[in-house]
Structures are given as structure tokens and as C-alpha cells.
Amino acid sequence: MIAVVGGGIAGLAAAYRLQQQGYEPTVFEASSSVGGLAATYETAGDRIEAFYHHLSATEETIVELAEELGVGDRLEWRWGHDSYYVDGVVHPLNTAWEIAAYPHLSAYDKFRLGMLTLGVDVRGGVPNFDTYDDLEAFEHVPIKEFLLEHTSRGVYEYFFEPLLRAKFGSRKEDVSAAWLLGRIQFRGERDLTKGEKLGYFEGSFGVLLDALVEAVGRENVVTDAPVQDITIGKSVESLRVEQDGTVSEHEVDDVVVTTMPHLLERWTGYECAIDFQGSVCAVVGMDAPVTDTYWLNIADEAPFGALIEHTNFVPPARYGGEHLLYCASYVQSTDDPLWNMSDDEVRDHWLSGIEEMFPDFSREQVEWMKVARNPRTAPIYERGYLEMVVPYDLSVVADGLYYAGMASRAQYPERSLNGGVVAGYEAADQLATARNQSVGPARKSG
């Protein structure tokens, strides 16, 4: 038996890839539904993710997967509009003239920022187009030091520092320059007359998840089945799984673990030094919009890190006419006061923040609000991160053990659903290769 632990995008992708190669894996998912961070809520129309998602034009593997599964025609590419809230004013930053009009950076600052986003190193007055190609060369460079050298103090203090604070909080200066450069490369197609082109599935990312489950076989995806332990010797031996209050043991030949690395350590003893941050994310259903932008970064003090108005990207008609807004904040510890608020307290805290930022906003616009939390939403991409990633093949621990979770190489320099698919494929391919080398192609049962 081949077991895949975790029914998120990586686990389902691993199971799909293994099936393509003739195996019959079984997916064990702890929760009642698949998808992980891409799990969805019902609305008055289409479903909506509990945690915001979209695709960048560079995410090619997941697009190819959608085509293979017959849902490629459900993937729509739209122009996403970004803005920056500074000193009580929303500043659009999509077109060349909007950027030129932005008052909080000098012309020199904008030039240096523009060159960095284009991947051009202009230090010394001679443009260099390949300085930033090797991300690993910047793995140990502090992000603040890098930005002060490669852009300007104004760019750091008035553009990047508030974003880094919102993203990484107290850990912002631990982050490497490689993460920032990788994120710039990761971002999709940008048109200086329209904004950034982003992808989203008509009907939510649940469309892709449903297609994956169908391809893998619903009978091969077991939900409400948390794994309690993995027994290992020289090789993996068995999996202890709880279902309906009863723990049963399943003999296994191979296991692909797609969970967070702290569970991998608990089950197998493999230690991963990567730190993760959590998040609190709410979807607010309203009868009117708050802004006219999709993604609002916030430089001012606010109780949340960003506001993402989903229905300024996907039409509200898809959701029965409701306007949907995400409020989101990262937390560096479960001791964070926000993490320890009740859902009602989060609701009051965040709606008060919106009222303060937008005096025309009224709570009477709010029809519903759902709050989601995850204690390990994203890695902290600190200096030396690549030295800590978990390899796909964990035969150093036990033969037949593989990893495709958030701490894998595919989720660098930025976590993404595309990275989850790539990680699932990589682990599945290495598992299949090892099986074929050891027992030959005749053995294809799961």
C-alpha cells in the first residue's frame, strides 16, 4: 500500500501523479474536507476560499494540471489592481502614471524601485541584467541591507518596510534578500497600463480540487482520518489512523507525507528547523464594496495586514450579488493577542479598523463574516533557508518515506498552490523511480 498523508493540493497532486504511473495510493486527510488552505466556504453563489488565493502567470505546472483534468477552461485571467493606503489615502499603483503620481517616493526612489522590479542592477551607473539571476547568492544577505544598497533609503522606509512588517512582523529583519528577489520573479505578468494579470477558477479553486479527487478516485481519499503515527524500521512499516474514534493500523510500503514538518518530526524523528508563522483570515460578506481596488497594502497602523476585496477582482454577480472582502493578518506566535481573540472579538476589532480607515463604511453593510485560523500558514524565509528544506526522498530516515509538504524545495522562494503541485509530483516521481529500480515495472499495485 502507498499512503499519502494529507489531502491538500500537494497530497492530491502526489496521488494523481502516482496513479498516472500505475499505482493506487490512498490519501488520508485529517479534516472533513480536502484542500487544506484552499478549502472553501459556501456563499449565495460560487464557493469562496477561506484563505485568499490567485495564480500568477509564472505558475505553469498547476495550469497544465487543470488542462489535464479538463477544467482548464474554468481558469480565468483577470487584471488585479493594487493600491497602498498611506496617511488615510488610498493610492492606486497599477499604471505608469499612477506610480508617477505616488507622493511618498521621490523620482529617484521610483527609478531605483522600478529597476529592481525589472531585475536590473544599476549600482555604479552601469546596468547589469544578470546580478539577480542566482537567488542562492543572496541567501545570507539581510533584506534591509540589500534594499538599502540596491534601491534607496526612501524605497526601504516608505515602501518595503511597512510591507515586510505586515508580512513578517517582528521577524522582518531575519528574512533574506533571496526571498524578495524570488518573489519579484514569481509575480506574474504586469502591464503598466492595466496592472497585474492573475488567475482564478470560475467557481473557486474548489473546481480544481474536485477534479483532482475525481481523478484520484473518491474511494481512495479518506477524510476525517487523522494519522496518529508512522511506524518505521529500516523502511516504513505501518500507519496508525483514527477513524470514528477507533485507531487502526495499515501496513504500508511507501508513505508520502504532505503535512507541516512538525508532524513529520513527531512521527519519524526527522527535525526541520524552519520556523512558520500563522494567520487569521476573515471573509466579510457585504451588500456594498468598501474600496475599488483588489489588493490594498497598508502602511499606516491598522489591526490587519491587508485588505483584499475579492469582488473587485471577480464580479459580485458570481456570489449572488454579495461583495466579498478578506481581512488578514499574520501572527508570529500563538501568544499573539489576535490569535487568542474569539471570532466575535476579531469581528469587532477588524470592523472597527475598517470604520476608522473608511469613514463612509457602515457595519450595516455586513451580512456575514467567517473567521479562519491556521497556526502554520507560511514559512519565514530567513537567511539560510535553503539549508533547512526537507528533501523529497527521506530514505536517510527510512526507505519508502517521502515528503512533499510546505517545507519542501518547491515552496521556495514563495509558497504557492503551484509549489504544492510541484512538490507532490517530485515526491511521487522519486517514489516511483525507487520502486521501479527495486522491484521492477511488473509491480504496480498500491
Secondary structure as the mmCIF struct_conf table of DSSP 4:
data_model
#
loop_
_struct_conf.conf_type_id
_struct_conf.id
_struct_conf.beg_label_comp_id
_struct_conf.beg_label_asym_id
_struct_conf.beg_label_seq_id
_struct_conf.end_label_comp_id
_struct_conf.end_label_asym_id
_struct_conf.end_label_seq_id
STRN STRN1 ILE A 2 VAL A 5
BEND BEND1 GLY A 8 GLY A 8
HELX_RH_AL_P HELX_RH_AL_P1 ILE A 9 GLN A 20
TURN_TY1_P TURN_TY1_P1 GLN A 21 GLY A 22
STRN STRN2 THR A 26 PHE A 28
BEND BEND2 ALA A 30 VAL A 34
HELX_RH_3T_P HELX_RH_3T_P1 GLY A 36 ALA A 38
STRN STRN3 THR A 40 TYR A 41
BEND BEND3 ALA A 44 ASP A 46
STRN STRN4 ILE A 48 GLU A 49
BEND BEND4 ALA A 50 PHE A 51
STRN STRN5 LEU A 55 SER A 56
TURN_TY1_P TURN_TY1_P2 ALA A 57 THR A 58
HELX_RH_AL_P HELX_RH_AL_P2 GLU A 60 GLU A 68
TURN_TY1_P TURN_TY1_P3 LEU A 69 GLY A 70
HELX_RH_3T_P HELX_RH_3T_P2 GLY A 72 ARG A 74
STRN STRN6 LEU A 75 GLY A 80
HELX_LH_PP_P HELX_LH_PP_P1 HIS A 81 HIS A 81
STRN STRN7 ASP A 82 VAL A 86
TURN_TY1_P TURN_TY1_P4 ASP A 87 GLY A 88
STRN STRN8 VAL A 89 PRO A 92
BEND BEND5 ASN A 94 THR A 95
HELX_RH_AL_P HELX_RH_AL_P3 ALA A 96 ALA A 101
TURN_TY1_P TURN_TY1_P5 PRO A 103 HIS A 104
BEND BEND6 LEU A 105 LEU A 105
HELX_RH_AL_P HELX_RH_AL_P4 ALA A 107 THR A 117
TURN_TY1_P TURN_TY1_P6 LEU A 118 GLY A 119
STRN STRN9 ASP A 121 ASP A 121
HELX_RH_3T_P HELX_RH_3T_P3 ARG A 123 GLY A 125
BEND BEND7 VAL A 126 VAL A 126
STRN STRN10 ASN A 128 ASN A 128
BEND BEND8 PHE A 129 ASP A 130
TURN_TY1_P TURN_TY1_P7 THR A 131 TYR A 132
BEND BEND9 ASP A 133 ASP A 133
HELX_RH_3T_P HELX_RH_3T_P4 LEU A 135 PHE A 138
TURN_TY1_P TURN_TY1_P8 GLU A 139 HIS A 140
BEND BEND10 VAL A 141 VAL A 141
STRN STRN11 PRO A 142 PRO A 142
HELX_RH_AL_P HELX_RH_AL_P5 ILE A 143 HIS A 150
BEND BEND11 THR A 151 THR A 151
HELX_RH_AL_P HELX_RH_AL_P6 ARG A 153 VAL A 155
HELX_RH_PI_P HELX_RH_PI_P1 TYR A 156 PHE A 160
HELX_RH_AL_P HELX_RH_AL_P7 GLU A 161 PHE A 168
HELX_RH_3T_P HELX_RH_3T_P5 GLY A 169 ASP A 174
STRN STRN12 VAL A 175 SER A 176
HELX_RH_AL_P HELX_RH_AL_P8 ALA A 177 PHE A 186
BEND BEND12 ARG A 187 ARG A 187
STRN STRN13 ARG A 190 ASP A 191
TURN_TY1_P TURN_TY1_P9 LEU A 192 LYS A 194
STRN STRN14 GLY A 195 PHE A 201
TURN_TY1_P TURN_TY1_P10 GLU A 202 GLY A 203
TURN_TY1_P TURN_TY1_P11 PHE A 205 PHE A 205
HELX_RH_AL_P HELX_RH_AL_P9 GLY A 206 VAL A 216
HELX_RH_3T_P HELX_RH_3T_P6 ARG A 218 ASN A 220
STRN STRN15 VAL A 221 VAL A 222
BEND BEND13 ASP A 224 ASP A 224
STRN STRN16 VAL A 227 ILE A 232
BEND BEND14 GLY A 233 LYS A 234
STRN STRN17 SER A 235 SER A 235
STRN STRN18 VAL A 236 GLN A 243
TURN_TY1_P TURN_TY1_P12 ASP A 244 GLY A 245
STRN STRN19 THR A 246 GLU A 251
BEND BEND15 ASP A 253 ASP A 253
STRN STRN20 ASP A 254 VAL A 257
BEND BEND16 THR A 259 THR A 259
HELX_RH_AL_P HELX_RH_AL_P10 PRO A 261 THR A 268
STRN STRN21 PHE A 276 MET A 286
BEND BEND17 ASP A 287 ALA A 288
BEND BEND18 VAL A 290 VAL A 290
BEND BEND19 ASP A 292 ASP A 292
BEND BEND20 TYR A 294 TYR A 294
STRN STRN22 TRP A 295 ILE A 298
BEND BEND21 ASP A 300 ASP A 300
BEND BEND22 PRO A 303 GLY A 305
STRN STRN23 ALA A 306 GLU A 309
HELX_RH_3T_P HELX_RH_3T_P7 HIS A 310 ASN A 312
TURN_TY1_P TURN_TY1_P13 PHE A 313 PHE A 313
BEND BEND23 VAL A 314 VAL A 314
HELX_RH_3T_P HELX_RH_3T_P8 PRO A 316 TYR A 319
TURN_TY1_P TURN_TY1_P14 GLY A 320 GLY A 321
STRN STRN24 HIS A 323 VAL A 331
BEND BEND24 GLN A 332 SER A 333
TURN_TY1_P TURN_TY1_P15 THR A 334 ASP A 335
BEND BEND25 ASP A 336 ASP A 336
TURN_TY1_P TURN_TY1_P16 PRO A 337 ASN A 340
BEND BEND26 MET A 341 MET A 341
HELX_RH_AL_P HELX_RH_AL_P11 ASP A 343 MET A 357
TURN_TY1_P TURN_TY1_P17 PRO A 359 ASP A 360
HELX_RH_3T_P HELX_RH_3T_P9 ARG A 363 GLN A 365
STRN STRN25 VAL A 366 PRO A 379
STRN STRN26 GLU A 382 GLU A 382
TURN_TY1_P TURN_TY1_P18 ARG A 383 GLY A 384
HELX_RH_3T_P HELX_RH_3T_P10 TYR A 385 GLU A 387
TURN_TY1_P TURN_TY1_P19 MET A 388 MET A 388
HELX_LH_PP_P HELX_LH_PP_P2 VAL A 389 PRO A 391
BEND BEND27 TYR A 392 TYR A 392
STRN STRN27 ASP A 393 ASP A 393
TURN_TY1_P TURN_TY1_P20 SER A 395 VAL A 397
STRN STRN28 ASP A 399 ASP A 399
TURN_TY1_P TURN_TY1_P21 GLY A 400 GLY A 400
STRN STRN29 LEU A 401 TYR A 403
BEND BEND28 GLY A 405 GLY A 405
TURN_TY1_P TURN_TY1_P22 MET A 406 ALA A 407
BEND BEND29 SER A 408 SER A 408
HELX_RH_3T_P HELX_RH_3T_P11 ARG A 409 GLN A 411
BEND BEND30 PRO A 413 GLU A 414
HELX_RH_AL_P HELX_RH_AL_P12 LEU A 417 VAL A 439
TURN_TY1_P TURN_TY1_P23 PRO A 441 ALA A 442
#
